[in-house]
Amino acid sequence: MTGIADARMSARMLARLAEGPAAVEDLLAAARDAAPDPGREGAWHALVHALVRAGKVEVVGRADSGAAVYGLPGTVVPPSVEAGPAAIPPPASPRDSRVALAVASRVRDPEERGRVVADVLAHLAALAAAGRSKAFGPVPLARDVLARVDRGRATIACPENGWERLMRFVRHEGLSILTTGAVLACLYLFVAEFRVVPTNSMRPGIAPGDRLLVYKLSRREVPDRFALVVFDDGAGTKLVKRLVGLPGEALAIDAQGDLVVDGKVVVKPPAVAAAVREPLVRSTFDVVGKADGWSADAEGWRRYARPLHADEPAYVDENGALEHSVPPRPEAHDVYVTAAVTGPARLRVTFVDRHRRATRVVETGAGGPGEPAAPTTLSISLVDGVLRVGDVETRDQFFGGAATVAVHGAVASVAIDRVKVDAWMPAHRHGMNYAPTLTGTAEGPWRAEGLLFHMPGAWQLVFELRLGGRALRLVDDVAVR
């Protein structure tokens, strides 16, 4: 025992025993006047145990309470003291019995453990008689301090000040803290680490501020396609991307927006498709058929209030402001619309030119007279000249203009997606000054024109494909000098 108060209280106990044998209650009463914290008396049994282990005190008999009677070595035992060690605990309440057994549970010698149990029971009875039952203090503290004394380890039973409390904490928990820190450091360096996503490049599946747990043990293995990977860009920056190509493969994007690997179209698993899909408009109608942004006419058609363009801004920063604020382009023509229906319904997409004149009206429906039973969804898409109505597609026409959407009948909700190509600077968090033009044909590849990189630095080319319920986002880093 190395604490200042511990030494002072032990000296008081020895002074009391110099006057003659004493039961544990008398020893603890003698130490009470020197204690800095009278509310944690359970830990004082460690002081008695330390004196016994050091040979300064020995058990000379047993008191009427069942507790041990202690004396200095060579003390003459009066006839009134019952001979023999205290091994039979006195009758006690179930609660006191549990406390005593818990305090002595880590004492290794069975005889010593029985002595401690008897002493604790007598101590609890004395405190209860004095109306001070709460003065025993925390049982785990008494158990841990006693266990350290029993194993010959350094401890402080009664800290005198804040420094001694800190020292006791370090002695009791220091090894555990060091071990835990070493394990966590090894996990961080070799197994896994947390990363905070700083930019929008992986939206919508991963947004700025999201925390990722990066698994490092697989760094020497080739990840699966569409897996999320974290890598160093060579300049010390960690990037989070989705893997679409594996070593030795030839990649392309066909006119329908599909990822082509070695000449074959790759279909993303449903979970991946759901993770990368980004909505442009999501509307759910209430029981009377109303939703924000929609208006109804006399014929019962509900129309979305404004035309939709392929480059509608969708990204927002941490304050909710749009990051991509490029004005809509009248020549934008890419749109994919899905309507969830519960009965007879119709979906209509009207393509308009820059003067808001209709260039083509595409309509589909089900559940009406002469039509098949209503499915769960209706869909219309037009992406670079490829018109799809449900599962039927037309590849021989090219339509331009923006799109307006209208629904009729038992439509529960509408989802609108888009195709987009853009470039922006992650470090500066802004895009280009001018919007690019996205063109293509059914037979040929897509072509993006007007990508103006107006300043040097690290840019990212962003390709977003939304088609037929499937979605793909490709990001490529470009350095402009």
C-alpha positions as CSV (number, residue, x, y, z in Angstrom):
1,M,0.0,0.0,0.0
2,T,1.5,3.3,-1.0
3,G,-1.2,5.9,-0.4
4,I,-0.7,8.6,2.3
5,A,-4.0,7.9,3.9
6,D,-3.4,4.1,3.6
7,A,-0.2,4.4,5.6
8,R,-1.9,6.7,8.2
9,M,-4.9,4.3,8.6
10,S,-2.6,1.3,8.9
11,A,-0.6,3.0,11.6
12,R,-3.9,3.7,13.5
13,M,-4.8,0.0,13.3
14,L,-1.4,-1.1,14.5
15,A,-1.6,1.4,17.4
16,R,-5.0,-0.1,18.4
17,L,-3.6,-3.6,18.3
18,A,-0.7,-2.4,20.5
19,E,-3.3,-2.0,23.2
20,G,-4.5,-5.6,22.8
21,P,-6.3,-7.9,20.4
22,A,-9.3,-6.3,18.5
23,A,-12.0,-7.5,16.3
24,V,-12.3,-6.1,12.7
25,E,-15.0,-3.7,13.7
26,D,-12.7,-2.1,16.3
27,L,-9.8,-1.9,13.8
28,L,-11.9,-0.2,11.2
29,A,-13.3,2.2,13.8
30,A,-9.8,3.1,14.8
31,A,-8.9,3.8,11.2
32,R,-12.1,5.8,10.6
33,D,-10.7,9.0,12.2
34,A,-7.7,9.0,9.8
35,A,-9.8,8.2,6.6
36,P,-10.1,10.9,4.0
37,D,-13.3,9.4,2.6
38,P,-15.5,7.7,5.2
39,G,-18.0,6.7,2.5
40,R,-16.0,3.9,1.0
41,E,-15.2,1.7,4.0
42,G,-15.5,-1.6,2.0
43,A,-12.0,-0.9,0.5
44,W,-10.6,-0.8,4.0
45,H,-10.6,-4.5,4.3
46,A,-7.7,-4.4,1.8
47,L,-5.7,-2.6,4.5
48,V,-6.4,-5.4,7.1
49,H,-5.5,-8.0,4.5
50,A,-2.3,-6.3,3.6
51,L,-1.2,-6.2,7.3
52,V,-2.0,-9.9,7.6
53,R,0.0,-10.8,4.4
54,A,2.9,-8.7,5.6
55,G,3.0,-10.6,8.9
56,K,2.5,-7.5,10.9
57,V,-0.9,-8.8,12.1
58,E,-2.2,-12.3,12.8
59,V,-5.5,-13.8,13.5
60,V,-5.7,-14.8,17.2
61,G,-9.3,-15.8,17.6
62,R,-12.9,-15.1,16.7
63,A,-15.3,-12.6,18.2
64,D,-19.0,-13.1,19.1
65,S,-20.0,-11.5,15.8
66,G,-18.1,-14.2,13.9
67,A,-15.4,-11.8,12.7
68,A,-11.7,-12.4,13.2
69,V,-9.9,-11.1,16.2
70,Y,-6.5,-9.7,15.3
71,G,-3.4,-9.1,17.3
72,L,0.2,-8.3,16.9
73,P,2.7,-11.2,16.5
74,G,3.4,-12.7,20.0
75,T,0.3,-11.1,21.6
76,V,-1.0,-12.8,24.7
77,V,-4.6,-13.8,23.9
78,P,-7.0,-13.2,26.8
79,P,-9.3,-16.1,27.8
80,S,-12.3,-14.1,26.7
81,V,-11.3,-14.5,23.0
82,E,-12.4,-17.6,21.4
83,A,-9.4,-19.5,20.0
84,G,-9.1,-20.4,16.3
85,P,-9.5,-18.5,13.0
86,A,-12.8,-17.0,12.0
87,A,-14.1,-19.5,9.4
88,I,-17.8,-19.6,10.2
89,P,-19.7,-16.5,9.0
90,P,-22.5,-15.3,11.3
91,P,-26.1,-15.4,10.1
92,A,-26.8,-12.5,7.7
93,S,-29.4,-11.3,5.3
94,P,-29.3,-12.5,1.6
95,R,-28.1,-9.1,0.5
96,D,-25.3,-8.9,3.0
97,S,-24.3,-12.4,2.1
98,R,-24.1,-11.5,-1.6
99,V,-22.0,-8.4,-0.8
100,A,-19.6,-10.4,1.4
101,L,-19.1,-13.2,-1.1
102,A,-18.6,-10.7,-3.9
103,V,-15.9,-8.7,-2.0
104,A,-14.0,-11.9,-1.1
105,S,-14.5,-13.7,-4.5
106,R,-11.0,-13.0,-5.8
107,V,-9.1,-13.9,-2.7
108,R,-7.3,-17.1,-3.7
109,D,-6.8,-18.9,-0.4
110,P,-10.0,-20.5,0.8
111,E,-9.3,-20.0,4.5
112,E,-8.4,-16.3,3.9
113,R,-11.5,-16.0,1.8
114,G,-13.7,-17.3,4.6
115,R,-12.0,-14.8,7.0
116,V,-12.8,-11.9,4.7
117,V,-16.4,-13.0,4.3
118,A,-16.8,-13.1,8.1
119,D,-15.2,-9.7,8.5
120,V,-17.3,-8.1,5.8
121,L,-20.5,-9.5,7.3
122,A,-19.6,-8.2,10.8
123,H,-18.7,-4.8,9.2
124,L,-22.0,-4.6,7.4
125,A,-23.9,-5.5,10.6
126,A,-22.1,-2.8,12.6
127,L,-22.8,-0.2,9.9
128,A,-26.5,-1.2,9.8
129,A,-26.7,-0.9,13.6
130,A,-25.2,2.6,13.4
131,G,-27.6,3.6,10.5
132,R,-24.7,4.0,8.1
133,S,-25.2,1.1,5.7
134,K,-24.3,3.2,2.7
135,A,-20.9,4.0,4.1
136,F,-19.7,0.6,2.9
137,G,-19.4,2.1,-0.6
138,P,-19.1,0.4,-4.0
139,V,-18.7,-3.4,-3.9
140,P,-16.6,-3.6,-7.1
141,L,-14.1,-1.2,-5.7
142,A,-13.7,-3.2,-2.5
143,R,-13.4,-6.4,-4.5
144,D,-10.8,-5.0,-6.9
145,V,-8.6,-3.4,-4.3
146,L,-8.7,-6.5,-2.1
147,A,-7.8,-8.7,-5.1
148,R,-4.8,-6.6,-6.0
149,V,-3.5,-6.8,-2.4
150,D,-4.1,-10.6,-2.4
151,R,-1.9,-10.8,-5.5
152,G,0.8,-8.5,-4.2
153,R,0.1,-5.7,-6.6
154,A,0.4,-2.0,-5.9
155,T,-2.8,-0.2,-5.1
156,I,-4.3,2.6,-3.1
157,A,-7.3,1.7,-1.0
158,C,-8.1,5.3,0.2
159,P,-6.8,8.0,-2.1
160,E,-5.8,11.2,-0.2
161,N,-6.2,13.5,-3.2
162,G,-6.8,13.7,-6.9
163,W,-3.3,12.6,-7.8
164,E,-3.7,9.4,-5.8
165,R,-7.0,8.8,-7.4
166,L,-5.3,9.1,-10.8
167,M,-2.5,6.8,-9.7
168,R,-5.1,4.2,-8.5
169,F,-6.9,4.4,-11.8
170,V,-3.6,4.0,-13.8
171,R,-2.5,1.0,-11.6
172,H,-5.9,-0.7,-11.9
173,E,-6.8,0.1,-15.5
174,G,-3.4,1.1,-17.1
175,L,-2.6,-2.3,-18.5
176,S,-6.1,-2.7,-19.9
177,I,-5.9,0.8,-21.5
178,L,-2.5,0.1,-23.0
179,T,-3.7,-3.3,-24.3
180,T,-6.8,-1.8,-25.8
181,G,-4.9,1.1,-27.4
182,A,-2.4,-1.3,-28.9
183,V,-5.2,-3.5,-30.3
184,L,-7.0,-0.5,-31.7
185,A,-3.8,0.9,-33.3
186,C,-3.1,-2.5,-34.9
187,L,-6.7,-2.6,-36.2
188,Y,-6.3,0.9,-37.6
189,L,-3.0,0.3,-39.3
190,F,-3.5,-3.2,-40.6
191,V,-7.2,-4.2,-40.5
192,A,-9.7,-1.4,-40.8
193,E,-10.2,2.4,-40.4
194,F,-12.9,5.0,-40.5
195,R,-13.1,7.5,-43.3
196,V,-15.3,10.5,-43.6
197,V,-16.7,11.2,-47.2
198,P,-16.0,14.9,-48.0
199,T,-17.6,15.4,-51.4
200,N,-20.7,14.5,-53.5
201,S,-18.9,12.3,-56.0
202,M,-20.6,9.1,-54.7
203,R,-24.1,10.4,-54.2
204,P,-26.8,9.3,-53.8
205,G,-25.5,6.1,-52.1
206,I,-22.8,7.9,-50.1
207,A,-23.3,11.5,-49.1
208,P,-20.8,14.1,-47.7
209,G,-20.3,13.5,-44.0
210,D,-21.0,9.7,-44.2
211,R,-18.5,7.5,-42.3
212,L,-17.1,4.5,-44.0
213,L,-15.4,1.5,-42.3
214,V,-12.6,0.6,-44.7
215,Y,-11.4,-3.0,-44.6
216,K,-7.7,-3.2,-45.3
217,L,-7.0,-7.0,-45.3
218,S,-8.3,-7.3,-48.8
219,R,-6.0,-4.7,-50.3
220,R,-3.9,-7.4,-52.0
221,E,-7.1,-9.0,-53.5
222,V,-9.0,-7.9,-56.6
223,P,-12.4,-6.6,-55.4
224,D,-15.7,-7.7,-57.0
225,R,-17.3,-5.6,-59.6
226,F,-19.4,-2.7,-58.3
227,A,-17.7,-3.0,-54.9
228,L,-16.8,0.2,-53.1
229,V,-13.1,0.8,-52.9
230,V,-10.8,3.3,-51.2
231,F,-7.5,4.1,-52.8
232,D,-4.7,6.7,-52.9
233,D,-4.7,9.0,-55.9
234,G,-0.9,9.2,-55.8
235,A,-1.0,12.7,-54.3
236,G,-1.9,11.6,-50.7
237,T,-5.6,11.9,-51.1
238,K,-7.9,9.0,-50.3
239,L,-10.7,8.5,-52.8
240,V,-13.9,6.5,-52.5
241,K,-15.2,5.0,-55.8
242,R,-17.3,2.2,-57.1
243,L,-15.3,-0.4,-59.1
244,V,-16.7,-1.2,-62.6
245,G,-13.7,-2.6,-64.4
246,L,-11.3,-5.4,-63.5
247,P,-7.7,-5.9,-64.7
248,G,-7.4,-6.8,-68.4
249,E,-11.0,-5.8,-69.3
250,A,-12.1,-3.5,-72.1
251,L,-14.9,-1.1,-70.9
252,A,-17.4,0.9,-72.9
253,I,-20.8,2.6,-72.5
254,D,-23.2,1.7,-75.3
255,A,-26.0,3.9,-76.7
256,Q,-28.5,2.6,-74.2
257,G,-26.4,3.7,-71.3
258,D,-25.3,0.1,-70.3
259,L,-21.9,-0.8,-69.1
260,V,-20.2,-3.1,-71.7
261,V,-17.3,-5.3,-70.6
262,D,-15.4,-7.2,-73.3
263,G,-18.4,-6.8,-75.6
264,K,-21.1,-7.9,-73.2
265,V,-23.6,-5.8,-71.3
266,V,-23.2,-6.0,-67.5
267,V,-26.3,-5.9,-65.5
268,K,-25.9,-4.5,-62.0
269,P,-27.3,-6.5,-59.1
270,P,-30.5,-5.0,-57.7
271,A,-28.8,-3.9,-54.5
272,V,-26.2,-1.9,-56.5
273,A,-28.8,-0.4,-58.8
274,A,-30.8,0.8,-55.8
275,A,-27.7,2.2,-54.2
276,V,-26.6,4.4,-57.2
277,R,-30.0,5.5,-58.4
278,E,-30.5,9.3,-57.9
279,P,-34.0,10.7,-58.1
280,L,-34.9,13.9,-60.0
281,V,-38.5,14.0,-58.9
282,R,-40.3,11.8,-56.3
283,S,-44.0,12.5,-55.8
284,T,-46.6,10.6,-53.8
285,F,-50.3,11.5,-54.2
286,D,-52.6,11.8,-51.2
287,V,-56.0,10.2,-50.9
288,V,-57.6,13.0,-53.0
289,G,-54.9,12.8,-55.7
290,K,-52.9,15.9,-54.8
291,A,-49.1,16.3,-54.5
292,D,-46.6,19.2,-54.4
293,G,-45.8,20.4,-57.9
294,W,-48.8,18.8,-59.6
295,S,-52.0,20.4,-60.9
296,A,-55.3,18.8,-62.2
297,D,-57.3,19.8,-65.2
298,A,-61.0,19.4,-65.9
299,E,-60.5,16.0,-67.6
300,G,-58.8,14.5,-64.5
301,W,-55.2,14.6,-65.8
302,R,-52.6,15.6,-63.2
303,R,-49.6,17.4,-64.7
304,Y,-46.3,18.2,-63.2
305,A,-45.9,21.9,-63.1
306,R,-42.8,22.4,-65.1
307,P,-40.8,20.7,-68.0
308,L,-38.0,18.4,-66.9
309,H,-34.5,18.6,-68.3
310,A,-31.6,16.2,-68.2
311,D,-29.3,18.5,-66.4
312,E,-31.7,19.6,-63.6
313,P,-29.5,20.4,-60.5
314,A,-29.8,17.7,-57.9
315,Y,-26.8,18.1,-55.6
316,V,-27.0,20.1,-52.4
317,D,-24.2,21.1,-50.0
318,E,-24.3,20.7,-46.2
319,N,-26.4,23.9,-46.0
320,G,-29.0,22.6,-48.5
321,A,-28.0,24.9,-51.3
322,L,-27.8,23.6,-54.9
323,E,-24.2,23.0,-55.9
324,H,-24.9,22.4,-59.6
325,S,-26.9,25.5,-60.6
326,V,-26.6,25.2,-64.4
327,P,-29.7,26.7,-66.0
328,P,-31.9,24.1,-67.7
329,R,-31.1,23.6,-71.4
330,P,-34.2,23.5,-73.8
331,E,-32.5,20.9,-76.0
332,A,-32.2,18.4,-73.1
333,H,-34.3,15.4,-73.9
334,D,-33.3,12.5,-71.5
335,V,-36.0,11.3,-69.2
336,Y,-37.2,8.2,-67.5
337,V,-40.6,8.2,-65.8
338,T,-42.2,5.4,-63.6
339,A,-45.7,5.6,-62.1
340,A,-46.8,3.2,-59.4
341,V,-50.5,2.4,-60.0
342,T,-53.2,0.7,-58.0
343,G,-55.9,0.3,-60.7
344,P,-56.9,1.6,-64.1
345,A,-54.4,4.4,-64.9
346,R,-52.6,6.2,-67.7
347,L,-49.1,7.8,-68.0
348,R,-48.4,10.5,-70.6
349,V,-45.0,12.1,-71.4
350,T,-45.1,15.1,-73.8
351,F,-41.9,16.2,-75.4
352,V,-41.8,20.0,-76.1
353,D,-39.3,22.2,-78.0
354,R,-37.9,25.4,-76.7
355,H,-41.1,27.3,-77.5
356,R,-43.1,24.8,-75.4
357,R,-44.7,23.3,-78.5
358,A,-45.4,19.6,-78.4
359,T,-43.1,17.5,-80.7
360,R,-44.3,14.1,-79.5
361,V,-46.8,12.7,-77.1
362,V,-46.2,9.2,-75.7
363,E,-48.9,7.5,-73.6
364,T,-49.3,4.2,-72.0
365,G,-52.0,2.7,-69.7
366,A,-53.7,-0.4,-68.4
367,G,-56.8,-1.5,-66.7
368,G,-59.2,0.3,-69.1
369,P,-61.7,-1.2,-71.6
370,G,-59.9,-3.5,-74.0
371,E,-56.6,-3.2,-72.1
372,P,-54.8,-5.7,-69.9
373,A,-55.3,-5.6,-66.2
374,A,-53.4,-2.8,-64.5
375,P,-49.8,-3.7,-63.6
376,T,-48.1,-2.3,-60.6
377,T,-46.0,0.2,-62.6
378,L,-46.2,2.1,-65.9
379,S,-43.0,3.4,-67.5
380,I,-41.9,5.6,-70.3
381,S,-38.3,6.5,-71.1
382,L,-36.5,8.5,-73.9
383,V,-32.8,8.5,-73.8
384,D,-30.8,9.6,-76.8
385,G,-33.4,8.6,-79.3
386,V,-34.3,5.2,-77.7
387,L,-37.9,5.4,-76.8
388,R,-39.1,2.7,-74.3
389,V,-42.8,2.2,-73.3
390,G,-42.8,-0.5,-70.7
391,D,-40.7,-3.3,-72.2
392,V,-41.2,-2.1,-75.8
393,E,-38.6,0.1,-77.4
394,T,-38.4,2.1,-80.6
395,R,-34.9,2.8,-82.1
396,D,-35.7,4.5,-85.4
397,Q,-36.6,8.0,-84.2
398,F,-34.8,10.8,-82.4
399,F,-36.8,13.2,-80.3
400,G,-35.6,16.5,-78.9
401,G,-36.9,18.9,-76.3
402,A,-37.8,18.9,-72.7
403,A,-40.5,16.6,-71.2
404,T,-43.7,17.3,-69.4
405,V,-45.4,14.5,-67.4
406,A,-49.1,13.8,-66.7
407,V,-51.0,11.0,-65.1
408,H,-54.6,9.9,-65.0
409,G,-56.5,7.5,-62.8
410,A,-55.3,5.4,-59.9
411,V,-51.7,6.6,-59.7
412,A,-50.1,6.4,-56.3
413,S,-46.7,7.9,-57.0
414,V,-44.4,9.0,-59.8
415,A,-40.6,8.7,-60.0
416,I,-38.5,10.6,-62.6
417,D,-34.9,9.9,-63.3
418,R,-32.4,11.4,-65.7
419,V,-29.1,10.9,-67.7
420,K,-26.5,13.5,-67.0
421,V,-22.9,14.3,-67.9
422,D,-20.9,17.0,-66.0
423,A,-17.5,17.9,-64.8
424,W,-16.6,19.7,-61.5
425,M,-13.6,20.4,-59.2
426,P,-13.9,18.6,-55.9
427,A,-11.3,20.8,-54.2
428,H,-13.2,24.0,-55.2
429,R,-16.7,22.5,-55.0
430,H,-17.9,24.0,-58.2
431,G,-18.7,22.8,-61.8
432,M,-18.2,24.3,-65.2
433,N,-19.3,27.7,-66.3
434,Y,-21.1,26.3,-69.3
435,A,-23.3,23.2,-69.6
436,P,-22.2,20.4,-71.9
437,T,-24.3,19.0,-74.7
438,L,-25.2,15.3,-74.6
439,T,-26.0,13.7,-77.9
440,G,-26.2,10.2,-79.4
441,T,-28.0,7.7,-81.6
442,A,-29.3,4.3,-81.0
443,E,-26.5,2.6,-83.0
444,G,-23.6,4.7,-81.9
445,P,-21.9,5.8,-78.7
446,W,-22.8,8.9,-76.7
447,R,-21.1,12.1,-77.3
448,A,-20.6,15.0,-74.8
449,E,-19.6,18.3,-76.3
450,G,-18.9,21.7,-74.7
451,L,-17.0,20.5,-71.7
452,L,-15.1,23.7,-70.9
453,F,-12.4,23.3,-68.2
454,H,-12.0,27.0,-67.4
455,M,-9.2,26.7,-64.8
456,P,-6.3,24.4,-64.1
457,G,-6.4,21.8,-61.4
458,A,-8.0,18.4,-60.5
459,W,-11.3,17.9,-62.3
460,Q,-13.8,15.0,-62.2
461,L,-15.8,13.8,-65.2
462,V,-19.2,12.6,-64.0
463,F,-21.3,10.3,-66.1
464,E,-24.7,9.5,-64.7
465,L,-26.9,7.0,-66.5
466,R,-30.5,6.3,-65.5
467,L,-32.4,3.9,-67.7
468,G,-35.0,1.2,-67.4
469,G,-34.9,1.0,-63.6
470,R,-31.1,0.6,-63.7
471,A,-28.6,3.2,-62.8
472,L,-24.9,3.7,-63.2
473,R,-22.6,6.5,-62.2
474,L,-19.0,6.7,-63.5
475,V,-16.4,9.2,-62.3
476,D,-13.0,9.8,-63.9
477,D,-10.3,12.1,-62.6
478,V,-8.7,14.6,-65.0
479,A,-5.8,16.8,-64.3
480,V,-5.8,20.1,-66.2
481,R,-2.5,22.1,-66.4
